[in-house]
Amino acid sequence: RFEPADFRLGIQWLVSQDRIDLALALADAGLSLYPKSEDVLAIAGLLAMTREDWPLSIELLNELLEVQQDKAQPMTYHMLARAYCCNLDLAEARQVLARGLIVWPDDATLLSEQAGMAIAEHAMPTAALMS
């Protein structure tokens, strides 16, 4: 029987071989067997991001945050905020970064993402910010 780490490693290998369809199938199988596994949720969320499937990546990374609770790493907050930003939900992206910075106040990646998001917001046309 495969363990969550086996799914993660298999998906990573398939992606490195540019076998994305098989990686997606393996991610789906891993999620059906281990829906609360950090390994499977993290790799499936990142795989969704590489496909620019922002709603799916948001769903999976939110689930990962829920599973990790107080053990969530800065990268989880960072990737979730990035997915929200790419999905044009800047308010939610800012909230995710704020939550991450409460737990990790000195994390350079979260601080950089927050600063970059502020710069990007100022550069966006007003109409885009209102949606």
C-alpha positions as CSV (number, residue, x, y, z in Angstrom):
1,R,0.0,0.0,0.0
2,F,1.2,3.4,-0.9
3,E,1.8,6.0,1.9
4,P,1.3,9.8,1.4
5,A,5.0,10.4,0.9
6,D,5.0,7.8,-1.9
7,F,2.3,9.9,-3.7
8,R,4.3,13.1,-3.2
9,L,7.5,11.5,-4.6
10,G,5.6,9.9,-7.4
11,I,3.9,13.2,-8.4
12,Q,7.2,15.1,-8.2
13,W,8.9,12.5,-10.4
14,L,6.0,12.5,-13.0
15,V,6.2,16.3,-13.1
16,S,9.9,16.2,-13.7
17,Q,9.3,13.8,-16.6
18,D,6.6,16.2,-18.0
19,R,3.9,13.6,-17.4
20,I,1.4,16.1,-16.0
21,D,-1.7,14.0,-16.8
22,L,-0.4,11.1,-14.9
23,A,0.7,13.4,-12.0
24,L,-2.8,14.8,-11.9
25,A,-4.3,11.3,-11.8
26,L,-1.9,10.3,-9.0
27,A,-2.8,13.4,-7.1
28,D,-6.5,12.6,-7.4
29,A,-5.8,9.1,-6.2
30,G,-3.7,10.4,-3.3
31,L,-6.4,12.8,-2.3
32,S,-9.1,10.1,-2.3
33,L,-7.0,7.8,-0.1
34,Y,-5.4,10.5,2.1
35,P,-7.7,13.6,2.1
36,K,-6.1,15.0,5.2
37,S,-2.5,14.2,4.4
38,E,-0.1,17.2,4.5
39,D,2.1,15.6,1.8
40,V,-0.7,15.0,-0.6
41,L,-2.5,18.3,0.0
42,A,0.7,20.3,-0.4
43,I,1.9,18.6,-3.7
44,A,-1.6,18.6,-5.1
45,G,-2.0,22.3,-4.3
46,L,1.3,23.1,-5.9
47,L,0.4,21.0,-9.0
48,A,-2.9,22.9,-9.3
49,M,-0.9,26.2,-9.1
50,T,1.5,25.0,-11.9
51,R,-1.7,24.4,-14.0
52,E,-3.0,27.9,-13.0
53,D,-6.1,26.2,-11.6
54,W,-6.5,28.9,-8.9
55,P,-9.8,27.8,-7.4
56,L,-8.5,24.2,-6.9
57,S,-5.2,25.4,-5.5
58,I,-7.0,27.7,-3.1
59,E,-9.3,24.8,-2.0
60,L,-6.4,22.4,-1.4
61,L,-4.1,25.0,0.3
62,N,-6.9,26.1,2.6
63,E,-7.5,22.5,3.5
64,L,-3.7,22.1,4.1
65,L,-3.8,25.1,6.5
66,E,-6.7,23.6,8.3
67,V,-4.9,20.3,8.7
68,Q,-1.6,22.0,9.8
69,Q,-3.4,24.4,12.2
70,D,-0.7,26.0,14.4
71,K,2.1,24.0,12.7
72,A,1.5,25.7,9.3
73,Q,4.7,26.9,7.7
74,P,5.3,30.3,6.1
75,M,5.4,28.6,2.6
76,T,1.8,27.5,3.0
77,Y,0.6,31.0,3.7
78,H,2.7,32.3,0.9
79,M,1.4,29.9,-1.7
80,L,-2.2,30.4,-0.6
81,A,-1.8,34.2,-0.8
82,R,-0.3,33.9,-4.2
83,A,-3.1,31.7,-5.4
84,Y,-5.7,34.2,-4.2
85,C,-3.8,37.0,-5.8
86,C,-3.6,35.1,-9.1
87,N,-7.4,34.5,-8.8
88,L,-7.8,38.3,-8.4
89,D,-9.0,38.1,-4.8
90,L,-6.5,40.6,-3.4
91,A,-8.5,41.2,-0.2
92,E,-8.4,37.5,0.7
93,A,-4.7,37.3,-0.3
94,R,-3.9,40.2,2.1
95,Q,-5.9,38.4,4.9
96,V,-3.9,35.2,4.4
97,L,-0.6,37.1,4.5
98,A,-1.8,38.9,7.7
99,R,-2.6,35.6,9.3
100,G,0.7,34.2,8.3
101,L,2.6,37.2,9.7
102,I,0.8,36.9,13.0
103,V,2.4,33.4,13.4
104,W,5.6,34.2,11.5
105,P,6.2,38.0,12.0
106,D,9.8,38.1,10.8
107,D,9.4,35.7,7.8
108,A,11.2,37.4,4.9
109,T,9.1,35.6,2.2
110,L,5.8,36.7,3.8
111,L,7.1,40.3,4.3
112,S,8.3,40.4,0.7
113,E,5.1,39.1,-0.7
114,Q,3.1,41.6,1.3
115,A,5.3,44.5,0.0
116,G,5.1,43.2,-3.5
117,M,1.4,42.9,-3.3
118,A,1.1,46.5,-2.1
119,I,3.3,47.7,-5.0
120,A,1.2,45.7,-7.5
121,E,-2.1,47.1,-6.1
122,H,-0.9,50.6,-6.6
123,A,0.1,49.8,-10.2
124,M,-3.3,48.3,-11.0
125,P,-6.1,50.3,-12.6
126,T,-8.8,51.3,-10.1
127,A,-11.4,49.2,-12.0
128,A,-9.4,46.0,-11.5
129,L,-9.3,46.6,-7.7
130,M,-13.0,47.1,-7.4
131,S,-13.9,43.7,-8.8
